[in-house]
């Protein structure tokens, strides 16, 4: 299973990452990737960029080092089921990722966490749910997968999570449950690095190995084909 894109990564603009857009693109070129998504953290994460940043994304070349560059944002799910980035800024994005982050979210229990996340998935720009794998904020995977199919949203298998399974409660078990349900319901997934440094761009092997180990249908992995990925996201 060859992967051609990595659509979740952060540059120094996110406040706790360490590369520029050009460094991330150059790293992607070295890994043989065709596409990358720059997805800075939205408000709620300490030190991240002012939303004004998203108003000027057209200034960035759409191709760097032979790699296609797309712009998203990893937007936080808030406790009332709303997004942490205003729609006027979301409108400037190619696509959006939504995720729960403990830095700006207090666990509300499995059912309410799931309801809050699903409410955010209804936004038409939201195409990916980031790292739905940590029982610090547990999720109902039956409901999540059903909603992903309904709202045309891909669920992410996050390589960074798999590098720190001791910090993310029941991460492996949750991914196996999620993948089984996605296969059953024919819901697509995406494998991403969640890179915070150029050295991590295209680092997808742990997530890829997990997906392959459970016999997951590769046709449901979005970033195996550029046209399939672009058709889903844009």
PyMOL commands that set and color helices and strands:
alter all, ss='L'
color gray80, all
select helices_A, chain A and resi 12-14+21-30+51-59+87-90+110-121+135-137+141-151+159-162+171-185+198-200+205-213+218-220+222-224+226-233
alter helices_A, ss='H'
color red, helices_A
select strands_A, chain A and resi 5-9+35-41+63-64+67-76+96-99+126-129+154-158+189-192
alter strands_A, ss='S'
color yellow, strands_A
deselect
rebuild
show_as cartoon
